[in-house]
Amino acid sequence: MCEAVAVDVADWEQRTADAWASLDQHGEAEFRALIEGLAAELPPDSAIAAFERASAFDSTGHSDRAVPLYRQALWTGLTGERRRRAVIQLSSSLRNTGQAEESVTLLRAELAAGSDALDDAVRATLALALTEIGEEREAVSVALTALAPHLPRYQRSMANYARLLVESSPGPE
């Protein structure tokens, strides 16, 4: 029988943040083992643990192994910022594994679901996925829409150009 171990959440979050900050100081396997050790401190059915494991695989070049773990994390009720990050990262991994159509579908739904500080990350990932399915004009429009608010000038013009890219899209030749 497995005994539940109480985890100091603030301490665990700090140690996890520290581990991620040290990513470039570790080899791939060593880093995944570090994250696995932290994830193992959480309950076996933890959505957060699945997310952290997925992220570790993803960040070390194993999108194929990350996808099922992202799905598990979302299915088991991941919430908050980690939920949105999981959708972004899952979508990126899907694109990397040849499933760009599903990536586009997930990201479009995510943009429609609400707004937060990760909107530009959603748009950037969507732009990449759109290029994979041959929708380059829409991809540029999405990227310009994300970029325009950050420009020191020309925000209005760039937003209009982004809109016009998809409104005046040429038909098939």
N, CA and C atoms as a LAMMPS dump frame, in Angstrom:
ITEM: TIMESTEP
0
ITEM: NUMBER OF ATOMS
519
ITEM: BOX BOUNDS ff ff ff
-5.0000000000000000e+02 5.0000000000000000e+02
-5.0000000000000000e+02 5.0000000000000000e+02
-5.0000000000000000e+02 5.0000000000000000e+02
ITEM: ATOMS id mol type element x y z
1 1 1 N 0.847 -1.175 0
2 1 2 C 0 0 0
3 1 3 C 0.895 1.242 0
4 2 1 N 0.539 2.194 -0.836
5 2 2 C 1.333 3.418 -0.968
6 2 3 C 0.821 4.476 -0.002
7 3 1 N 1.715 5.025 0.788
8 3 2 C 1.321 6.066 1.733
9 3 3 C 1.45 7.436 1.08
10 4 1 N 0.484 8.274 1.331
11 4 2 C 0.528 9.638 0.814
12 4 3 C 1.537 10.441 1.626
13 5 1 N 2.364 11.162 0.939
14 5 2 C 3.365 11.992 1.583
15 5 3 C 2.948 13.438 1.377
16 6 1 N 2.906 14.186 2.465
17 6 2 C 2.535 15.592 2.356
18 6 3 C 3.678 16.351 1.698
19 7 1 N 3.326 17.157 0.706
20 7 2 C 4.31 17.948 -0.014
21 7 3 C 4.088 19.412 0.323
22 8 1 N 5.146 20.09 0.703
23 8 2 C 5.088 21.536 0.903
24 8 3 C 5.025 22.143 -0.491
25 9 1 N 3.839 22.607 -0.88
26 9 2 C 3.595 23.066 -2.247
27 9 3 C 4.536 24.199 -2.639
28 10 1 N 4.698 25.185 -1.789
29 10 2 C 5.567 26.319 -2.116
30 10 3 C 7.005 25.852 -2.32
31 11 1 N 7.467 24.955 -1.452
32 11 2 C 8.825 24.424 -1.582
33 11 3 C 8.959 23.61 -2.867
34 12 1 N 7.964 22.778 -3.163
35 12 2 C 7.993 21.954 -4.37
36 12 3 C 8.006 22.838 -5.608
37 13 1 N 7.16 23.858 -5.633
38 13 2 C 7.122 24.766 -6.783
39 13 3 C 8.469 25.466 -6.964
40 14 1 N 9.105 25.872 -5.868
41 14 2 C 10.405 26.535 -5.964
42 14 3 C 11.476 25.577 -6.481
43 15 1 N 11.476 24.365 -5.958
44 15 2 C 12.457 23.386 -6.427
45 15 3 C 12.239 23.043 -7.901
46 16 1 N 10.984 23.007 -8.317
47 16 2 C 10.669 22.74 -9.721
48 16 3 C 11.121 23.909 -10.602
49 17 1 N 10.85 25.123 -10.159
50 17 2 C 11.306 26.313 -10.901
51 17 3 C 12.834 26.324 -10.993
52 18 1 N 13.495 25.972 -9.902
53 18 2 C 14.962 25.917 -9.902
54 18 3 C 15.464 24.853 -10.884
55 19 1 N 14.795 23.719 -10.924
56 19 2 C 15.191 22.658 -11.852
57 19 3 C 15.064 23.151 -13.296
58 20 1 N 13.948 23.795 -13.616
59 20 2 C 13.763 24.31 -14.975
60 20 3 C 14.793 25.383 -15.304
61 21 1 N 15.142 26.199 -14.342
62 21 2 C 16.156 27.236 -14.574
63 21 3 C 17.523 26.617 -14.846
64 22 1 N 17.72 25.373 -14.414
65 22 2 C 19.009 24.705 -14.589
66 22 3 C 19.027 23.763 -15.794
67 23 1 N 18.014 23.795 -16.616
68 23 2 C 17.885 22.871 -17.757
69 23 3 C 19.177 22.763 -18.564
70 24 1 N 19.769 23.876 -18.93
71 24 2 C 20.956 23.86 -19.786
72 24 3 C 22.215 23.361 -19.089
73 25 1 N 22.131 23.129 -17.797
74 25 2 C 23.283 22.633 -17.041
75 25 3 C 23.287 21.111 -16.922
76 26 1 N 22.295 20.471 -17.517
77 26 2 C 22.145 19.015 -17.397
78 26 3 C 22.092 18.379 -18.778
79 27 1 N 22.484 17.131 -18.833
80 27 2 C 22.241 16.332 -20.026
81 27 3 C 20.754 15.994 -20.085
82 28 1 N 20.306 15.537 -21.234
83 28 2 C 18.875 15.239 -21.415
84 28 3 C 18.357 14.24 -20.388
85 29 1 N 18.988 13.109 -20.289
86 29 2 C 18.533 12.051 -19.369
87 29 3 C 18.615 12.519 -17.921
88 30 1 N 19.671 13.218 -17.594
89 30 2 C 19.842 13.724 -16.234
90 30 3 C 18.721 14.713 -15.886
91 31 1 N 18.385 15.583 -16.824
92 31 2 C 17.329 16.556 -16.565
93 31 3 C 15.973 15.857 -16.403
94 32 1 N 15.695 14.907 -17.286
95 32 2 C 14.421 14.176 -17.169
96 32 3 C 14.344 13.447 -15.84
97 33 1 N 15.449 12.899 -15.372
98 33 2 C 15.467 12.219 -14.072
99 33 3 C 15.215 13.208 -12.939
100 34 1 N 15.753 14.398 -13.055
101 34 2 C 15.518 15.436 -12.051
102 34 3 C 14.029 15.777 -11.966
103 35 1 N 13.411 15.983 -13.115
104 35 2 C 11.973 16.302 -13.142
105 35 3 C 11.161 15.091 -12.69
106 36 1 N 11.556 13.905 -13.086
107 36 2 C 10.851 12.692 -12.659
108 36 3 C 10.872 12.569 -11.145
109 37 1 N 11.994 12.88 -10.518
110 37 2 C 12.078 12.835 -9.057
111 37 3 C 11.115 13.799 -8.405
112 38 1 N 11.018 14.984 -8.966
113 38 2 C 10.071 15.975 -8.429
114 38 3 C 8.631 15.526 -8.665
115 39 1 N 8.344 15.024 -9.862
116 39 2 C 6.986 14.574 -10.183
117 39 3 C 6.576 13.406 -9.284
118 40 1 N 7.53 12.55 -8.941
119 40 2 C 7.236 11.384 -8.1
120 40 3 C 6.842 11.773 -6.683
121 41 1 N 7.127 12.992 -6.291
122 41 2 C 6.716 13.465 -4.966
123 41 3 C 5.218 13.766 -4.903
124 42 1 N 4.586 13.885 -6.054
125 42 2 C 3.154 14.184 -6.115
126 42 3 C 2.362 12.884 -6.212
127 43 1 N 1.067 12.945 -5.964
128 43 2 C 0.253 11.725 -6.084
129 43 3 C 0.359 11.117 -7.484
130 44 1 N 0.218 9.808 -7.599
131 44 2 C 0.389 9.13 -8.891
132 44 3 C -0.534 9.638 -10
133 45 1 N -1.728 10.119 -9.63
134 45 2 C -2.679 10.594 -10.633
135 45 3 C -2.642 12.114 -10.802
136 46 1 N -1.571 12.738 -10.366
137 46 2 C -1.458 14.191 -10.409
138 46 3 C -1.337 14.725 -11.833
139 47 1 N -2.229 15.636 -12.185
140 47 2 C -2.166 16.301 -13.486
141 47 3 C -0.899 17.136 -13.594
142 48 1 N -0.49 17.745 -12.495
143 48 2 C 0.729 18.564 -12.505
144 48 3 C 1.95 17.692 -12.766
145 49 1 N 2.002 16.523 -12.145
146 49 2 C 3.128 15.616 -12.372
147 49 3 C 3.192 15.198 -13.838
148 50 1 N 2.047 14.864 -14.425
149 50 2 C 2.018 14.481 -15.844
150 50 3 C 2.488 15.638 -16.719
151 51 1 N 2.053 16.85 -16.388
152 51 2 C 2.473 18.027 -17.15
153 51 3 C 3.984 18.231 -17.063
154 52 1 N 4.543 18.136 -15.875
155 52 2 C 5.987 18.346 -15.712
156 52 3 C 6.784 17.277 -16.447
157 53 1 N 6.308 16.034 -16.387
158 53 2 C 6.981 14.961 -17.124
159 53 3 C 6.923 15.227 -18.629
160 54 1 N 5.744 15.611 -19.112
161 54 2 C 5.592 15.921 -20.537
162 54 3 C 6.524 17.047 -20.948
163 55 1 N 6.567 18.088 -20.15
164 55 2 C 7.413 19.242 -20.451
165 55 3 C 8.885 18.844 -20.509
166 56 1 N 9.293 17.942 -19.623
167 56 2 C 10.686 17.491 -19.613
168 56 3 C 11.008 16.714 -20.885
169 57 1 N 10.103 15.842 -21.311
170 57 2 C 10.327 15.124 -22.57
171 57 3 C 10.366 16.109 -23.736
172 58 1 N 9.422 17.03 -23.741
173 58 2 C 9.326 18.018 -24.814
174 58 3 C 10.598 18.852 -24.9
175 59 1 N 11.06 19.327 -23.775
176 59 2 C 12.227 20.217 -23.74
177 59 3 C 13.537 19.513 -24.06
178 60 1 N 13.5 18.194 -24.067
179 60 2 C 14.712 17.445 -24.404
180 60 3 C 14.56 16.71 -25.738
181 61 1 N 13.622 17.212 -26.567
182 61 2 C 13.52 16.714 -27.932
183 61 3 C 12.709 15.467 -28.15
184 62 1 N 11.805 15.162 -27.235
185 62 2 C 11 13.94 -27.359
186 62 3 C 9.504 14.275 -27.39
187 63 1 N 9.109 15.033 -28.407
188 63 2 C 7.704 15.43 -28.544
189 63 3 C 6.774 14.227 -28.562
190 64 1 N 7.202 13.146 -29.208
191 64 2 C 6.367 11.959 -29.302
192 64 3 C 6.034 11.377 -27.931
193 65 1 N 6.959 11.451 -27
194 65 2 C 6.714 10.935 -25.653
195 65 3 C 5.965 11.948 -24.798
196 66 1 N 6.044 13.217 -25.175
197 66 2 C 5.36 14.267 -24.422
198 66 3 C 3.857 14.274 -24.688
199 67 1 N 3.448 14.007 -25.923
200 67 2 C 2.038 14.12 -26.306
201 67 3 C 1.105 13.346 -25.379
202 68 1 N 1.328 12.043 -25.139
203 68 2 C 0.377 11.326 -24.272
204 68 3 C 0.352 11.869 -22.841
205 69 1 N 1.481 12.377 -22.366
206 69 2 C 1.513 12.934 -21.011
207 69 3 C 0.781 14.269 -20.934
208 70 1 N 0.896 15.097 -21.968
209 70 2 C 0.103 16.329 -21.999
210 70 3 C -1.384 15.988 -22.009
211 71 1 N -1.752 15.014 -22.82
212 71 2 C -3.171 14.608 -22.887
213 71 3 C -3.65 14.117 -21.516
214 72 1 N -2.813 13.323 -20.856
215 72 2 C -3.148 12.829 -19.519
216 72 3 C -3.333 13.999 -18.551
217 73 1 N -2.417 14.954 -18.584
218 73 2 C -2.498 16.109 -17.677
219 73 3 C -3.793 16.877 -17.896
220 74 1 N -4.145 17.099 -19.143
221 74 2 C -5.379 17.832 -19.444
222 74 3 C -6.6 17.004 -19.071
223 75 1 N -6.57 15.726 -19.37
224 75 2 C -7.695 14.843 -19.076
225 75 3 C -7.948 14.73 -17.577
226 76 1 N -6.882 14.751 -16.778
227 76 2 C -7.036 14.581 -15.334
228 76 3 C -7.25 15.905 -14.601
229 77 1 N -7.484 16.971 -15.342
230 77 2 C -7.943 18.197 -14.707
231 77 3 C -6.911 19.268 -14.43
232 78 1 N -5.868 19.358 -15.231
233 78 2 C -4.897 20.426 -15.056
234 78 3 C -5.611 21.778 -15.138
235 79 1 N -5.246 22.69 -14.267
236 79 2 C -5.929 23.984 -14.203
237 79 3 C -4.926 25.136 -14.26
238 80 1 N -5.479 26.323 -14.318
239 80 2 C -4.677 27.535 -14.235
240 80 3 C -3.742 27.724 -15.41
241 81 1 N -2.652 28.422 -15.138
242 81 2 C -1.678 28.712 -16.194
243 81 3 C -1.072 27.435 -16.767
244 82 1 N -0.866 26.422 -15.933
245 82 2 C -0.31 25.169 -16.436
246 82 3 C -1.234 24.544 -17.484
247 83 1 N -2.545 24.688 -17.321
248 83 2 C -3.469 24.13 -18.31
249 83 3 C -3.245 24.788 -19.665
250 84 1 N -3.146 26.115 -19.667
251 84 2 C -2.957 26.81 -20.946
252 84 3 C -1.581 26.485 -21.538
253 85 1 N -0.582 26.413 -20.679
254 85 2 C 0.745 26.026 -21.16
255 85 3 C 0.711 24.615 -21.752
256 86 1 N -0.054 23.724 -21.139
257 86 2 C -0.152 22.355 -21.649
258 86 3 C -0.78 22.339 -23.039
259 87 1 N -1.794 23.158 -23.255
260 87 2 C -2.422 23.221 -24.576
261 87 3 C -1.421 23.747 -25.608
262 88 1 N -0.703 24.799 -25.26
263 88 2 C 0.301 25.369 -26.172
264 88 3 C 1.373 24.323 -26.479
265 89 1 N 1.902 23.711 -25.438
266 89 2 C 2.991 22.759 -25.608
267 89 3 C 2.526 21.483 -26.313
268 90 1 N 1.325 21.006 -25.995
269 90 2 C 0.766 19.857 -26.704
270 90 3 C 0.632 20.188 -28.182
271 91 1 N 0.117 21.358 -28.472
272 91 2 C -0.067 21.768 -29.867
273 91 3 C 1.258 21.837 -30.611
274 92 1 N 2.27 22.349 -29.947
275 92 2 C 3.597 22.402 -30.555
276 92 3 C 4.127 20.993 -30.802
277 93 1 N 3.952 20.116 -29.838
278 93 2 C 4.402 18.733 -29.994
279 93 3 C 3.638 18.017 -31.099
280 94 1 N 2.34 18.291 -31.194
281 94 2 C 1.55 17.697 -32.281
282 94 3 C 2.085 18.157 -33.633
283 95 1 N 2.396 19.437 -33.746
284 95 2 C 2.972 19.959 -34.992
285 95 3 C 4.289 19.247 -35.283
286 96 1 N 5.11 19.073 -34.262
287 96 2 C 6.412 18.422 -34.439
288 96 3 C 6.294 16.955 -34.83
289 97 1 N 5.172 16.341 -34.516
290 97 2 C 4.986 14.918 -34.826
291 97 3 C 4.057 14.702 -36.022
292 98 1 N 3.874 15.75 -36.83
293 98 2 C 3.102 15.608 -38.065
294 98 3 C 1.599 15.702 -37.897
295 99 1 N 1.139 16.244 -36.793
296 99 2 C -0.3 16.36 -36.546
297 99 3 C -0.717 17.835 -36.463
298 100 1 N -0.286 18.598 -37.475
299 100 2 C -0.505 20.044 -37.465
300 100 3 C -1.984 20.427 -37.517
301 101 1 N -2.805 19.651 -38.183
302 101 2 C -4.243 19.959 -38.248
303 101 3 C -4.851 19.981 -36.845
304 102 1 N -4.53 18.968 -36.047
305 102 2 C -5.043 18.923 -34.679
306 102 3 C -4.479 20.084 -33.865
307 103 1 N -3.219 20.407 -34.102
308 103 2 C -2.59 21.545 -33.428
309 103 3 C -3.362 22.829 -33.704
310 104 1 N -3.673 23.083 -34.966
311 104 2 C -4.429 24.284 -35.358
312 104 3 C -5.793 24.297 -34.678
313 105 1 N -6.471 23.171 -34.671
314 105 2 C -7.795 23.078 -34.045
315 105 3 C -7.729 23.426 -32.559
316 106 1 N -6.767 22.843 -31.854
317 106 2 C -6.616 23.116 -30.416
318 106 3 C -6.306 24.592 -30.15
319 107 1 N -5.412 25.155 -30.937
320 107 2 C -4.99 26.541 -30.707
321 107 3 C -6.085 27.543 -31.054
322 108 1 N -6.837 27.279 -32.103
323 108 2 C -7.968 28.167 -32.426
324 108 3 C -8.986 28.148 -31.29
325 109 1 N -9.255 26.969 -30.769
326 109 2 C -10.189 26.864 -29.641
327 109 3 C -9.644 27.59 -28.422
328 110 1 N -8.343 27.496 -28.212
329 110 2 C -7.72 28.153 -27.054
330 110 3 C -7.828 29.67 -27.164
331 111 1 N -7.628 30.201 -28.361
332 111 2 C -7.777 31.651 -28.543
333 111 3 C -9.211 32.1 -28.295
334 112 1 N -10.157 31.273 -28.676
335 112 2 C -11.567 31.618 -28.498
336 112 3 C -12.02 31.464 -27.048
337 113 1 N -11.271 30.721 -26.259
338 113 2 C -11.693 30.397 -24.89
339 113 3 C -11.477 31.511 -23.884
340 114 1 N -10.661 32.474 -24.208
341 114 2 C -10.391 33.543 -23.25
342 114 3 C -9.04 34.151 -23.512
343 115 1 N -8.701 35.116 -22.696
344 115 2 C -7.466 35.856 -22.923
345 115 3 C -6.661 35.955 -21.637
346 116 1 N -5.34 35.857 -21.786
347 116 2 C -4.438 36.061 -20.66
348 116 3 C -3.055 36.397 -21.193
349 117 1 N -2.071 36.377 -20.339
350 117 2 C -0.705 36.761 -20.711
351 117 3 C -0.08 35.801 -21.721
352 118 1 N -0.663 34.633 -21.92
353 118 2 C -0.101 33.658 -22.851
354 118 3 C -0.693 33.75 -24.261
355 119 1 N -1.546 34.744 -24.51
356 119 2 C -2.162 34.875 -25.84
357 119 3 C -1.135 34.9 -26.965
358 120 1 N -0.068 35.657 -26.795
359 120 2 C 0.927 35.753 -27.862
360 120 3 C 1.642 34.432 -28.084
361 121 1 N 1.841 33.652 -27.034
362 121 2 C 2.439 32.327 -27.19
363 121 3 C 1.491 31.409 -27.958
364 122 1 N 0.188 31.523 -27.679
365 122 2 C -0.8 30.742 -28.43
366 122 3 C -0.724 31.133 -29.902
367 123 1 N -0.7 32.433 -30.173
368 123 2 C -0.657 32.912 -31.56
369 123 3 C 0.633 32.497 -32.268
370 124 1 N 1.757 32.598 -31.591
371 124 2 C 3.025 32.206 -32.211
372 124 3 C 3.016 30.721 -32.58
373 125 1 N 2.505 29.896 -31.684
374 125 2 C 2.438 28.463 -31.951
375 125 3 C 1.438 28.175 -33.065
376 126 1 N 0.324 28.905 -33.071
377 126 2 C -0.66 28.764 -34.142
378 126 3 C -0.055 29.155 -35.488
379 127 1 N 0.711 30.236 -35.528
380 127 2 C 1.335 30.659 -36.782
381 127 3 C 2.238 29.554 -37.334
382 128 1 N 3.01 28.926 -36.464
383 128 2 C 3.871 27.823 -36.904
384 128 3 C 3.041 26.656 -37.443
385 129 1 N 1.988 26.313 -36.739
386 129 2 C 1.144 25.196 -37.167
387 129 3 C 0.452 25.508 -38.494
388 130 1 N 0.023 26.745 -38.66
389 130 2 C -0.627 27.127 -39.919
390 130 3 C 0.317 26.98 -41.109
391 131 1 N 1.593 27.279 -40.911
392 131 2 C 2.54 27.104 -42.024
393 131 3 C 2.664 25.636 -42.406
394 132 1 N 2.533 24.751 -41.432
395 132 2 C 2.633 23.316 -41.702
396 132 3 C 1.482 22.799 -42.553
397 133 1 N 0.338 23.478 -42.484
398 133 2 C -0.82 23.02 -43.269
399 133 3 C -1.04 23.881 -44.514
400 134 1 N -0.055 24.708 -44.847
401 134 2 C -0.129 25.485 -46.08
402 134 3 C -0.923 26.774 -45.993
403 135 1 N -1.148 27.271 -44.799
404 135 2 C -1.916 28.499 -44.605
405 135 3 C -0.983 29.644 -44.214
406 136 1 N -0.015 29.929 -45.1
407 136 2 C 1.009 30.913 -44.779
408 136 3 C 0.464 32.323 -44.59
409 137 1 N -0.506 32.746 -45.407
410 137 2 C -1.062 34.1 -45.258
411 137 3 C -1.714 34.261 -43.889
412 138 1 N -2.486 33.263 -43.483
413 138 2 C -3.103 33.333 -42.158
414 138 3 C -2.038 33.295 -41.065
415 139 1 N -0.986 32.512 -41.278
416 139 2 C 0.103 32.433 -40.302
417 139 3 C 0.754 33.795 -40.099
418 140 1 N 1.031 34.509 -41.193
419 140 2 C 1.622 35.842 -41.082
420 140 3 C 0.648 36.786 -40.396
421 141 1 N -0.627 36.68 -40.713
422 141 2 C -1.647 37.51 -40.076
423 141 3 C -1.681 37.278 -38.569
424 142 1 N -1.656 36.033 -38.173
425 142 2 C -1.679 35.687 -36.747
426 142 3 C -0.426 36.225 -36.052
427 143 1 N 0.729 36.053 -36.704
428 143 2 C 1.983 36.539 -36.111
429 143 3 C 1.978 38.06 -35.994
430 144 1 N 1.509 38.761 -37.025
431 144 2 C 1.438 40.226 -36.958
432 144 3 C 0.459 40.69 -35.888
433 145 1 N -0.629 39.979 -35.726
434 145 2 C -1.599 40.321 -34.685
435 145 3 C -0.956 40.221 -33.303
436 146 1 N -0.122 39.218 -33.109
437 146 2 C 0.581 39.074 -31.829
438 146 3 C 1.65 40.148 -31.658
439 147 1 N 2.317 40.502 -32.734
440 147 2 C 3.422 41.457 -32.666
441 147 3 C 2.962 42.907 -32.549
442 148 1 N 1.902 43.268 -33.235
443 148 2 C 1.48 44.671 -33.341
444 148 3 C 1.389 45.417 -32.001
445 149 1 N 0.784 44.867 -30.973
446 149 2 C 0.668 45.618 -29.714
447 149 3 C 2.01 45.932 -29.046
448 150 1 N 3.049 45.236 -29.436
449 150 2 C 4.36 45.418 -28.809
450 150 3 C 5.243 46.432 -29.54
451 151 1 N 4.781 46.903 -30.679
452 151 2 C 5.562 47.859 -31.457
453 151 3 C 5.468 49.255 -30.853
454 152 1 N 6.555 50.03 -30.917
455 152 2 C 6.506 51.387 -30.357
456 152 3 C 5.629 52.323 -31.193
457 153 1 N 5.449 52.007 -32.448
458 153 2 C 4.59 52.773 -33.35
459 153 3 C 3.966 51.795 -34.346
460 154 1 N 3.007 52.267 -35.096
461 154 2 C 2.394 51.514 -36.194
462 154 3 C 1.502 50.358 -35.745
463 155 1 N 1.08 50.357 -34.496
464 155 2 C 0.24 49.263 -34.007
465 155 3 C -1.042 49.136 -34.829
466 156 1 N -1.702 50.267 -35.044
467 156 2 C -2.971 50.27 -35.78
468 156 3 C -2.764 49.793 -37.215
469 157 1 N -1.74 50.317 -37.869
470 157 2 C -1.468 49.932 -39.259
471 157 3 C -1.171 48.448 -39.366
472 158 1 N -0.318 47.935 -38.49
473 158 2 C 0.04 46.513 -38.56
474 158 3 C -1.163 45.625 -38.274
475 159 1 N -1.997 46.032 -37.331
476 159 2 C -3.211 45.259 -37.04
477 159 3 C -4.128 45.235 -38.268
478 160 1 N -4.233 46.364 -38.947
479 160 2 C -5.05 46.411 -40.168
480 160 3 C -4.443 45.547 -41.27
481 161 1 N -3.127 45.61 -41.452
482 161 2 C -2.474 44.78 -42.459
483 161 3 C -2.683 43.297 -42.151
484 162 1 N -2.608 42.941 -40.891
485 162 2 C -2.825 41.555 -40.491
486 162 3 C -4.228 41.101 -40.869
487 163 1 N -5.203 41.946 -40.611
488 163 2 C -6.596 41.633 -40.955
489 163 3 C -6.76 41.501 -42.463
490 164 1 N -6.161 42.43 -43.212
491 164 2 C -6.295 42.422 -44.667
492 164 3 C -5.641 41.205 -45.315
493 165 1 N -4.599 40.677 -44.697
494 165 2 C -3.959 39.48 -45.248
495 165 3 C -4.935 38.322 -45.415
496 166 1 N -5.818 38.176 -44.45
497 166 2 C -6.761 37.056 -44.554
498 166 3 C -8.059 37.452 -45.235
499 167 1 N -8.429 38.724 -45.15
500 167 2 C -9.655 39.172 -45.839
501 167 3 C -9.479 39.231 -47.347
502 168 1 N -8.268 39.563 -47.799
503 168 2 C -8.033 39.699 -49.229
504 168 3 C -7.182 38.554 -49.773
505 169 1 N -7.297 37.424 -49.126
506 169 2 C -6.519 36.256 -49.515
507 169 3 C -6.878 35.853 -50.947
508 170 1 N -5.855 35.65 -51.779
509 170 2 C -6.14 35.248 -53.166
510 170 3 C -6.732 33.846 -53.203
511 171 1 N -7.588 33.629 -54.138
512 171 2 C -8.196 32.312 -54.319
513 171 3 C -7.238 31.37 -55.008
514 172 1 N -7.68 30.15 -55.261
515 172 2 C -6.821 29.171 -55.94
516 172 3 C -6.461 29.655 -57.335
517 173 1 N -5.262 29.32 -57.743
518 173 2 C -4.785 29.748 -59.069
519 173 3 C -5.186 28.769 -60.125
